[in-house]
Amino acid sequence: MGQGEFSLIERFLSHFPRAKVQVGPGDDCAVLAPGKGAQCVTIDALVEDVHFTRAHFTPEDIGHKALAVNLSDLAAMGARPRWFLCALALPRELPRRALLGLARGMSALAEEHGIALVGGNFTSARELSITITAAGELRTSPITRSGGRPGDVLYVSGTLGEARLGLLHLQEGRRRSSAILRQKRPRPRVALGLLAARFASAGLDISDGLAQDLGHLCRASGTGAELGLSLLPLSPAVRAALGPQGALAGGEDYELLLAIPPSRTSAFERACGRAGERVTRIGQLTGGPPGLIRELGGRSLRLPAGFDHFRNGRTD
């Protein structure tokens, strides 16, 4: 890039509004005033040739997605985004315009969700990577994976499998499709998470595929589950290309999987309708062996494996 570290930092920060905190970027630490609720903190990374390739993703796509996956974790807990830290590892040959593109993609999503950049770090590396620590504020009890009970109704937001289909499209050499957009620019369900915090007994975001993430929820809650494959919300393109089984394995949907007590389902659905949040009933938690997932009606269900960084080794 041909510029010093501090010049790069200044250019990157110029795309973000000044954080309204006691001490923000420029000092050794950010200084933050205590919030009104408990703080919910998460960290996630996007790594070149694991989560994206620069041949397929624009810098704006990469900046957006790096923040989006962290916002999705906050949404899953029912937290309101407050602030984040960003650590960038940059190849020396990365063009200056690419760095500014990262900032534009990230800052646009940050502004949309009212989350402030309060600090970070720059370093050089062989591959581009972005690590973000994000924090949100809880106004209610957090939505955790361990609160589900037998009989709770399972809901998912949005549609499933499109990010996986988008990855397949990229690997086939396609440049544009609605599925590719879902792969590159996931939409964190922050508003739904805030709404669901009033109703849900358990939940998480779907990052590794519904089959795997439902298993996580069941094992944490000590329950089994019954799942209706015919109930899964799939786009026509996903239904044709992947089918329900393929959609179950699709990672990076970043939709929310929520368990709602039966006595609260009607109120939850009404609240979602008023807020314009699409949710779909897909099954229920059961008293079966922890982690055992069957089809509705009790029939055995052969589930595909989800994504695992140390087994799949995905590249775009």
C-alpha positions as CSV (number, residue, x, y, z in Angstrom):
1,M,0.0,0.0,0.0
2,G,3.0,2.2,0.4
3,Q,1.8,4.1,3.4
4,G,2.6,4.0,7.1
5,E,0.4,2.4,9.8
6,F,-0.9,5.6,11.3
7,S,-1.8,7.1,7.9
8,L,-3.8,4.0,7.1
9,I,-5.6,4.1,10.5
10,E,-6.6,7.8,9.9
11,R,-8.0,7.0,6.4
12,F,-9.9,4.0,7.8
13,L,-11.4,5.9,10.7
14,S,-12.4,8.8,8.4
15,H,-15.3,6.7,7.2
16,F,-16.8,6.3,10.7
17,P,-18.5,9.0,12.9
18,R,-16.7,10.0,16.1
19,A,-17.8,7.6,18.8
20,K,-19.7,9.2,21.6
21,V,-17.6,7.6,24.4
22,Q,-15.3,9.0,27.0
23,V,-12.2,7.9,25.1
24,G,-12.3,6.4,21.7
25,P,-9.8,5.5,18.9
26,G,-6.3,7.0,19.3
27,D,-5.5,6.0,22.8
28,D,-4.2,2.7,24.2
29,C,-7.7,1.7,25.3
30,A,-11.3,2.8,24.8
31,V,-13.1,4.1,27.9
32,L,-16.8,3.3,28.0
33,A,-19.4,4.4,30.4
34,P,-21.4,1.6,32.0
35,G,-24.7,0.9,30.2
36,K,-28.1,0.5,31.7
37,G,-28.2,-3.2,31.2
38,A,-25.7,-6.1,31.3
39,Q,-23.1,-6.1,28.5
40,C,-23.2,-8.9,25.9
41,V,-19.8,-9.3,24.2
42,T,-18.8,-11.4,21.2
43,I,-15.8,-11.9,18.9
44,D,-15.5,-13.3,15.4
45,A,-13.1,-13.2,12.5
46,L,-13.3,-13.3,8.7
47,V,-10.2,-14.8,7.1
48,E,-9.1,-14.7,3.4
49,D,-9.4,-18.1,1.7
50,V,-11.5,-19.5,4.5
51,H,-14.5,-17.2,4.6
52,F,-14.0,-15.2,1.4
53,T,-11.7,-14.7,-1.6
54,R,-10.8,-11.3,-3.0
55,A,-11.6,-12.6,-6.4
56,H,-15.2,-13.1,-5.5
57,F,-15.9,-10.5,-2.7
58,T,-15.5,-6.8,-3.1
59,P,-13.8,-4.9,-0.2
60,E,-17.3,-3.5,0.7
61,D,-18.7,-7.0,0.9
62,I,-15.9,-8.1,3.2
63,G,-16.3,-5.1,5.5
64,H,-20.0,-5.6,5.7
65,K,-19.8,-9.3,6.4
66,A,-17.1,-9.0,9.0
67,L,-19.4,-6.8,11.1
68,A,-22.6,-8.6,10.2
69,V,-21.5,-11.9,11.7
70,N,-20.8,-10.3,15.0
71,L,-24.1,-8.4,14.9
72,S,-25.8,-11.7,14.3
73,D,-24.4,-13.1,17.5
74,L,-25.7,-10.0,19.4
75,A,-29.1,-10.5,17.8
76,A,-29.2,-14.1,18.9
77,M,-28.8,-13.1,22.5
78,G,-31.4,-10.3,22.3
79,A,-28.8,-7.5,22.7
80,R,-28.9,-4.0,21.3
81,P,-25.6,-3.2,19.5
82,R,-23.5,-0.5,21.3
83,W,-19.8,-0.6,20.2
84,F,-17.1,-2.6,18.5
85,L,-13.3,-3.0,18.1
86,C,-11.8,-3.9,14.8
87,A,-8.4,-5.6,14.3
88,L,-7.2,-5.6,10.6
89,A,-4.4,-7.8,9.3
90,L,-3.5,-6.4,5.9
91,P,-1.3,-7.7,3.1
92,R,1.3,-5.1,2.1
93,E,0.2,-5.2,-1.5
94,L,-3.4,-4.4,-0.6
95,P,-4.4,-1.3,-2.6
96,R,-5.5,1.8,-0.6
97,R,-8.9,1.8,-2.4
98,A,-9.5,-1.7,-1.0
99,L,-8.9,-0.5,2.6
100,L,-11.3,2.3,2.0
101,G,-13.8,-0.1,0.6
102,L,-13.6,-2.3,3.7
103,A,-14.3,0.8,5.8
104,R,-17.3,1.9,3.6
105,G,-18.9,-1.6,3.8
106,M,-18.4,-1.8,7.5
107,S,-19.4,1.8,8.4
108,A,-22.7,1.6,6.4
109,L,-23.8,-1.4,8.4
110,A,-22.6,0.1,11.6
111,E,-24.6,3.2,11.0
112,E,-27.7,1.2,10.1
113,H,-27.6,-0.6,13.5
114,G,-26.3,2.3,15.6
115,I,-23.1,0.6,16.7
116,A,-19.9,2.7,17.2
117,L,-16.3,1.9,16.4
118,V,-14.3,2.7,19.5
119,G,-10.8,1.2,18.7
120,G,-8.8,-1.5,17.1
121,N,-5.5,-2.5,15.6
122,F,-3.6,-2.7,12.3
123,T,-0.9,-5.2,11.4
124,S,0.6,-6.6,8.2
125,A,0.0,-10.3,7.2
126,R,0.1,-12.6,4.2
127,E,-3.7,-12.9,4.0
128,L,-6.3,-10.4,4.7
129,S,-8.3,-11.0,7.9
130,I,-10.6,-8.9,10.0
131,T,-11.3,-9.7,13.7
132,I,-14.1,-7.8,15.4
133,T,-15.1,-7.7,19.1
134,A,-18.6,-6.3,19.4
135,A,-20.7,-5.5,22.5
136,G,-24.4,-5.0,23.0
137,E,-26.7,-4.0,25.9
138,L,-29.3,-6.4,27.4
139,R,-32.5,-4.9,28.6
140,T,-34.0,-8.3,29.4
141,S,-32.5,-11.7,30.3
142,P,-30.3,-13.0,27.5
143,I,-31.6,-15.6,25.0
144,T,-29.2,-18.5,25.6
145,R,-29.0,-22.0,24.1
146,S,-29.7,-23.7,27.4
147,G,-33.2,-22.5,28.3
148,G,-35.3,-24.7,26.0
149,R,-37.9,-27.1,27.4
150,P,-39.8,-30.0,25.9
151,G,-42.9,-28.7,24.1
152,D,-41.3,-25.4,23.2
153,V,-42.1,-24.5,19.6
154,L,-39.2,-24.0,17.1
155,Y,-39.2,-21.0,14.7
156,V,-36.7,-19.8,12.2
157,S,-36.5,-16.3,10.6
158,G,-36.3,-15.6,6.9
159,T,-35.4,-18.4,4.5
160,L,-32.7,-21.1,4.7
161,G,-30.0,-22.4,2.4
162,E,-29.5,-19.3,0.2
163,A,-26.0,-18.6,1.5
164,R,-24.9,-22.1,0.7
165,L,-26.5,-21.9,-2.8
166,G,-24.7,-18.5,-3.3
167,L,-21.4,-20.2,-2.4
168,L,-22.1,-22.9,-5.0
169,H,-22.9,-20.2,-7.6
170,L,-19.6,-18.5,-6.9
171,Q,-17.7,-21.7,-7.3
172,E,-19.5,-22.3,-10.6
173,G,-18.2,-19.0,-11.8
174,R,-21.5,-17.1,-11.6
175,R,-21.3,-13.4,-10.7
176,R,-24.8,-12.4,-9.7
177,S,-27.8,-14.0,-8.1
178,S,-30.0,-13.3,-5.1
179,A,-28.3,-16.3,-3.4
180,I,-24.8,-14.8,-4.0
181,L,-26.0,-11.6,-2.4
182,R,-27.1,-13.5,0.7
183,Q,-23.6,-15.1,0.8
184,K,-21.8,-11.8,0.5
185,R,-24.1,-9.5,2.5
186,P,-26.0,-11.3,5.3
187,R,-28.6,-9.3,7.1
188,P,-28.2,-9.7,10.9
189,R,-31.7,-10.0,12.5
190,V,-31.1,-7.5,15.3
191,A,-34.6,-6.1,15.4
192,L,-36.1,-9.7,15.7
193,G,-33.6,-10.5,18.4
194,L,-34.8,-7.6,20.5
195,L,-38.4,-8.6,20.0
196,A,-37.7,-12.3,20.6
197,A,-36.0,-11.5,24.0
198,R,-39.5,-10.9,25.4
199,F,-40.7,-14.4,24.4
200,A,-38.0,-16.9,23.7
201,S,-36.8,-19.6,26.1
202,A,-33.7,-20.4,24.0
203,G,-32.2,-19.5,20.7
204,L,-29.1,-19.0,18.6
205,D,-28.1,-17.7,15.1
206,I,-27.7,-20.2,12.2
207,S,-24.1,-19.9,11.2
208,D,-23.1,-23.6,10.6
209,G,-26.4,-25.0,9.2
210,L,-29.8,-25.6,10.8
211,A,-29.1,-29.3,11.5
212,Q,-25.9,-28.6,13.4
213,D,-27.1,-25.5,15.2
214,L,-30.4,-27.1,16.3
215,G,-28.2,-29.9,17.7
216,H,-26.2,-27.3,19.7
217,L,-29.4,-25.9,21.1
218,C,-30.8,-29.3,22.0
219,R,-27.7,-30.5,23.8
220,A,-27.4,-27.3,25.7
221,S,-31.1,-27.5,26.8
222,G,-31.0,-31.2,27.5
223,T,-33.8,-31.9,24.9
224,G,-34.4,-33.6,21.7
225,A,-36.4,-32.1,18.8
226,E,-38.9,-33.0,16.1
227,L,-38.3,-31.1,12.8
228,G,-40.7,-30.8,9.8
229,L,-38.7,-30.9,6.6
230,S,-41.8,-29.8,4.6
231,L,-42.1,-26.8,6.9
232,L,-38.7,-25.3,6.2
233,P,-38.9,-21.9,4.6
234,L,-37.0,-22.3,1.3
235,S,-36.9,-20.1,-1.8
236,P,-37.9,-21.8,-5.1
237,A,-34.2,-21.7,-6.2
238,V,-33.0,-23.4,-3.0
239,R,-35.8,-26.0,-3.1
240,A,-34.8,-26.8,-6.7
241,A,-31.1,-26.9,-6.3
242,L,-30.6,-28.2,-2.7
243,G,-33.9,-29.4,-1.4
244,P,-34.6,-29.5,2.4
245,Q,-31.7,-31.8,3.2
246,G,-29.2,-29.5,1.4
247,A,-30.7,-26.5,3.1
248,L,-30.3,-28.2,6.5
249,A,-26.5,-28.3,5.9
250,G,-26.3,-24.7,4.6
251,G,-24.0,-22.6,6.7
252,E,-23.9,-18.8,7.0
253,D,-27.6,-18.2,6.8
254,Y,-27.4,-15.9,9.9
255,E,-31.0,-16.4,10.5
256,L,-32.3,-16.9,14.1
257,L,-33.5,-20.2,15.5
258,L,-35.8,-19.6,18.4
259,A,-37.6,-21.8,21.0
260,I,-40.9,-20.3,22.2
261,P,-43.0,-21.7,25.1
262,P,-46.4,-22.9,23.8
263,S,-48.3,-20.4,25.9
264,R,-46.5,-17.5,24.2
265,T,-46.5,-18.5,20.5
266,S,-49.7,-16.6,19.6
267,A,-48.4,-13.4,21.2
268,F,-44.9,-13.9,19.5
269,E,-46.5,-14.4,16.1
270,R,-48.7,-11.3,16.5
271,A,-45.6,-9.2,17.6
272,C,-43.6,-10.5,14.6
273,G,-46.5,-9.7,12.2
274,R,-46.8,-6.1,13.6
275,A,-43.0,-5.7,13.2
276,G,-42.8,-7.1,9.7
277,E,-40.5,-10.0,10.8
278,R,-41.0,-13.2,8.9
279,V,-40.8,-16.3,11.1
280,T,-41.9,-19.9,10.4
281,R,-42.8,-22.8,12.7
282,I,-40.6,-25.7,11.9
283,G,-41.0,-28.1,14.8
284,Q,-40.7,-28.5,18.6
285,L,-38.4,-29.5,21.3
286,T,-39.1,-33.0,22.9
287,G,-38.1,-34.9,26.0
288,G,-36.1,-37.4,23.9
289,P,-32.4,-38.0,24.4
290,P,-30.4,-34.8,24.4
291,G,-29.5,-33.8,20.8
292,L,-31.6,-36.5,19.1
293,I,-33.5,-34.9,16.2
294,R,-36.4,-36.7,14.5
295,E,-38.9,-35.8,11.9
296,L,-42.3,-34.6,13.1
297,G,-44.3,-37.7,14.0
298,G,-41.3,-39.5,15.5
299,R,-39.8,-40.9,12.3
300,S,-36.0,-41.1,12.2
301,L,-34.3,-38.3,10.3
302,R,-30.9,-38.6,8.7
303,L,-29.3,-35.2,9.2
304,P,-26.4,-33.8,7.2
305,A,-23.3,-32.4,8.9
306,G,-23.0,-28.7,9.1
307,F,-19.8,-26.6,8.7
308,D,-16.8,-27.3,10.8
309,H,-13.6,-25.2,10.4
310,F,-11.3,-28.1,11.2
311,R,-13.1,-30.6,9.0
312,N,-14.5,-28.7,6.0
313,G,-11.8,-26.2,5.3
314,R,-14.0,-24.1,3.1
315,T,-12.7,-21.7,0.5
316,D,-14.7,-19.7,-2.0
